[in-house]
Amino acid sequence: MLRIRPEQLAVLSQVEMRKFEDWTLAHLQRFFPRQCARAGEPQLRKWVRHGVRRASIYGITAKKDVCKYIDVMMVLGPDFDADPKFPWAPGILAGSGSPDARMRALLQAAQNHLKQT
């Protein structure tokens, strides 16, 4: 399993980051086609890089968990973790569980929020 640690972000080669971006873009285009069409590839790449940085703040570094974080960004916005509309997000992200457990909790909370709105 690929893990992107904060200290590794500084030394990741552009090629490796591009591979992760390409993989994530394919995922996003499959599951969020309308948002991707509106944003365009350059903006999506910026969002992916932003998502990698934001997820790493919370110790979320596994490829699958970073991808889930970016999925939530696609629905709630790129800075959802600091948005007062989602006061539950920072607590979940900074919680004491494993990154995988926190991401599952975040996805569940986001789904519950969307059902209520």
N, C-alpha and C positions, 0 to 999 in steps of 0.2 A: 504494500500500500504506500502510495506516495504521500509524504508528509512535508509540508512547507512550514518550517519554523521561522520565527521572526528574524533570527540571526542569519538564516539561509537566504532570506529575501534579498539581502544586500549583495550576496555573491552568486545568486542564480544567474546563469547566462541568459542572454536575450533569446537564444535558441530554445532553451528549456521553458522559459516563460511563454514564448510564442506557441510552443506545443500545448501547454496547459490552456492558453487562451483559445487556440483552435479547437481543442477538445470541448471546452466549455461553450464556445460559440455554437458548435454543432448541437450540443445539448439544448441550449437556449432556443435555437431556431426550431428545434423539434417540439419543445413544450410551450414556447411563448412566441409563436410566429408573428402575431400582430404587433407586439411590442418591438420585436426585432426589426420588422419592416419599417416601422416608424422611426426608430433610433438610427439605424444604419450601422455598418460594421465598425467604423472608427469610434463612434460613441459607445458601442457595446464593448469594445476592447478596453476603453477607459473604465467602464463600469466593472469589468472583470478585474482589472488591476486594483481598482478601489475596493472591491469586495474582498480580494485576497488580503489587502492591508487591514481592512476593518475586521475581518474574521480573525486575523492573527493577533489582534489586540486582546481577544477573548480566549486565546489559546486554541482556536479552531484552525487546525492545520492539515488534517487529512483531506485528500482530494475530494472524497465524497461529501464530507462535511462542509468544505468550502463551497462546493457546488450547491449544496442546500442553502447555505447562507446567501449566495448570489440569487438563487431562486426566490427567496423571500424578498431580496432587494428589488427584483423585477416586479413584484406585486405591490409591495408597500412603499418603495422608493429607495434611492441609494443611501440615504442616511436615516433609515427607519429606526436604527438603534438610538438615535438622539432626538427623534421626533416626539413631541409631547402627545401626539395622537395615539402613540403606542407605548404608554408608560410601563407596560408589562415586559417589553423587549429587553431593556438593559438588565433587569433583574434575572431574567432567564439566562441571558448570555454570560453574565458574570457569576452565575450560580456555582455551586460546589460539585455538581455532577460531572461525569465524563463529558468530553466534547460531543460524543455521539448522543448521549442522553439529553444534553442541553439542546442540541439541534432538533431532536425528536420533539422535545417540549416546545421549542420555538415554532416549529411547523404546526403543531397542534394548536397553539395559541393563535397563530396567524389564521389558521382555518376557522377557528371559533370566532375570531374578530370579523372575518369576511362574511360568515353566516349571519352575524348580527347586524351587519350594515347593508 
